[in-house]
Amino acid sequence: MRHRMITSLLIIGLLMFSYPCFADSWEKEFVQTLQKGKIIPAGQAQGLGYTPAEETVLEGAIKKAMELKAPPCEAMKIAVDLKYNPFSVLTNIFSYEGEVNLDQLCMCATESGVNKQIIAEAATKAITPLGTPVFERDEIIQAQCLKEIGLGYTALEVPPPPIPPPTPPKPFSVSSPSAS
């Protein structure tokens, strides 16, 4: 009798923890959405004759995952593992309205094999829904993860020295010597 009770409790416990609301529900939906975005051929229409582009699928999936409080690092790893463009993945994660730590996501992306120049470029291109940059130039320059590579486009731009206008020609006489 006691053995049956323990077995029953163990089975009930396993069923509860395998139920979607106890697991990372964002992850299952995120992976399924991204996989569907990769499976649909470019010319094949869905629903009302509209086929979402891979970029649109990625943007929607990241937005939904972030709304469900997905860790940015995990979402990035999954999307990159599913062969989505790392630049697009990072730009969408950085552009999400929530607070994303540049250094943490940079280190996570580096561990996943993403080039630091791609990370820095994604951080500079990330904009909020209102069109303002997510990160200030100084934030990107001072990011610990990006400091060691010394990216040219994150440095302050110094214009080249001005080119002086050409000197005017010396005045000359219009009169010509007469032949006498």
N, C-alpha and C positions, 0 to 999 in steps of 0.2 A: 504494500500500500504506500509506504513512504517513498519507495523507488519510483512509483508511478507519479506521485505528486512532484517530485524533483524533476522528473522528465517533462511533465506537463508545464511546469514553470519555466524550464529551460526553453522549450519549444515556443511558448507564449512570448518570452523575452526576445528570442531570435526573430519572431515574426514582427514584433513591435519595432525593433531596430532596423529591420529591412523595409519597413513601410516608408514610402516616399517622404512623408512629412518629418520623419526623424533623420533621414539621410540628407545629404546636401542636394536639395531639390533643384537648385539653380544649375548644378553641374550636369545633371541628366538632360534637362531641357536645353541647356547651352550646347552640349555635344550633339544632340539630335538636330538642332537647328543648323549648326555649322556643317554637319554631315549632309543634310538635305541641300544646303547651298553648294556643296561640291558635287553632288550627284546629278542635279538637274542640268541637262545639256543646254547650251546657249540658245538654241532656237526653239526649244520645247516650251509651249505656253502652259500656264496653270490658271485655274479659276476663270477669271474674266479675260483670258488671253494675255496676261501680264506675267512675265518671268522676271523675278527680281535678280539684279546683278549680284555677283559675289560680294561686292563692296557693301551693297545694301543689306544683304543677309548678315554680314559681319557686324555692321553698325547696329542693326536691330538686336542681334544676339548679345553683343557687349552691353548695350543699354539695358536690356532686360536683366542680364546677370548682375550688373552693378546695382540696379534697383533692388535686387534680392540680396544685396550685401555680399556679393561674391568677392573673395580676395583678389585684387588686381593681378597679383603674381600668378595665381592658379589659372585665372581666365586667360592670361597671356600665354602661358605654357600650353594650355589645351589648344588654343587657336593656332599657335605656331606649329605644334605637333601635327595638326590637321592640314598643314601646308598652306595656311593663309599668309599673306604678305606681312612680315614683321613690322614694316613701317606703318601699314594701315592698322594693324592690331594695336600698336603702341599709340598711334595718333588718336584712335577712337577711345582707348582707355584714358589717356591724358585729358581728352576733351570732355569726358564725362563730368557732370556737375559736382560730384563728390570730391573729397580731398584725396588725391593720389600723391603719395610721396615719391618724388622724382628719384632720389637716391635708392630707395628700396626697390622700386620697379626697375631701375637701371641695373642694379646688382643681380636681380632675378633674371632679367633678360640676358645679361652677359653670361650667366651660368647656363642659360639655355642655348647659347651659341650665337646670339644676336650681336652684330657688330656695334661698337659704341658710337660710331659715326651715324648709324641708322637711328639709334636711340636719341642722340642729340638733335638730329634733324626732325624726328617725330615730335620732340619736346618743343622745338621752335615753331613747328607748323600747327601744333594743337591750339584750337580756338574754342571759346565758349559758344553756346548757342547765340549769344548776342554779337559774336564776331570779334571779341577782344582776345588777345593772347592769354593762354592759361598761365604760362610762366613768363616772368620778366627775364630779360636778357641776362641780368646779373645772377638770377637764380640758376640758370643753366650753366653759366660760366663757373659759378662757385660750387656746383654739384660735385661732391667728393668723387663719385663714380666716374665723372667725365673729365676731371682735372688732368689726369695723367696723359690724355691723348692730345691736348692742345689744339683743338679744332679751330681752323681759321675763321669759319663763319660765326663762331660764338665770341670771337674777340671783338673789341671795339673797332669800328671801322674808322680808319684815318684816311681822309681824302688825299689824293696825290697833290703835290704842290701846284699852284696855278701856273699856267704857261703864259708868259708875258706876251702881249701883242707885238707883232713885228714893228720895228722902228720905221717911221715914215721915210721915204726916199729923200735924198738931199735935193733941194730945189735946183733947177737948171734953167738956163735962159732959153727962151723961145726963139730968139733971133738967131739967124744962122749967118755965118761969115759970107760976105758977098764976094763973088768972083769978079774981080776987076781986071 
